[in-house]
């Protein structure tokens, strides 16, 4: 604990359970809200993805990429 940087309360809150008030005592309301939202989103994403197999995740990603517009394609560099 002695070698922790000055931002240690925020780092500890990101790693551990955000609901513990000891980790959040030195943070502003906006920082606490951000960390809580981040934790909720992480839990949601993990719960959604743990039911999919690797093959299902890959096919979902491929479907997502195929639906993107050509704006995201790599531009041609030469005319050859």
C-alpha positions in Angstrom: 0.0 0.0 0.0 3.0 2.3 0.6 4.1 2.1 -3.0 0.7 2.9 -4.5 0.5 6.1 -6.6 -1.6 9.2 -5.7 -4.6 8.0 -7.7 -4.8 4.8 -5.7 -8.4 5.2 -4.5 -9.6 5.4 -8.1 -7.5 2.4 -9.1 -8.6 0.4 -6.2 -12.3 1.2 -6.9 -11.9 0.1 -10.5 -10.4 -3.2 -9.5 -12.6 -4.0 -6.6 -16.3 -3.7 -5.8 -17.3 0.0 -6.4 -20.1 -0.2 -3.9 -17.5 0.0 -1.0 -17.6 3.5 0.3 -14.0 3.4 1.6 -12.6 3.1 -1.9 -14.8 6.0 -3.1 -14.2 8.5 -0.3 -11.7 10.6 -2.1 -13.6 10.8 -5.4 -16.1 13.4 -6.7 -19.7 12.5 -7.4 -19.0 12.4 -11.1 -16.1 10.0 -10.6 -18.2 7.7 -8.4 -21.0 7.7 -10.9 -18.6 6.9 -13.8 -17.1 4.0 -11.9 -20.5 2.6 -11.0 -21.7 2.8 -14.6 -18.5 1.2 -15.8 -18.9 -1.7 -13.3 -22.6 -2.1 -14.4 -21.6 -2.2 -18.1 -18.8 -4.7 -17.4 -21.1 -7.0 -15.5 -23.7 -6.8 -18.3 -21.2 -7.5 -21.0 -19.7 -10.5 -19.1 -23.1 -11.9 -18.4 -24.1 -11.6 -22.1 -20.9 -13.1 -23.4 -20.5 -16.0 -21.1 -23.5 -17.8 -22.7 -22.0 -17.6 -26.2 -19.4 -20.0 -27.5 -16.3 -18.7 -29.3 -17.8 -19.6 -32.7 -21.0 -17.6 -31.9 -18.9 -14.6 -30.8 -16.9 -14.7 -34.0 -20.0 -15.0 -36.2 -21.6 -12.1 -34.3 -18.5 -10.0 -34.9 -18.3 -10.9 -38.6 -22.0 -10.0 -39.0 -21.4 -6.7 -37.3 -18.4 -6.0 -39.6 -20.3 -6.9 -42.7 -23.1 -4.4 -41.8 -20.7 -1.5 -41.5 -20.6 1.0 -44.3 -17.7 1.3 -46.7 -16.7 4.5 -45.0 -14.6 2.3 -42.6 -12.8 0.4 -45.4 -9.1 1.0 -45.9 -8.7 3.5 -48.7 -6.7 2.6 -51.8 -3.3 4.1 -51.9 -2.3 3.6 -55.5 -4.2 3.1 -58.8 -2.1 0.1 -59.8 
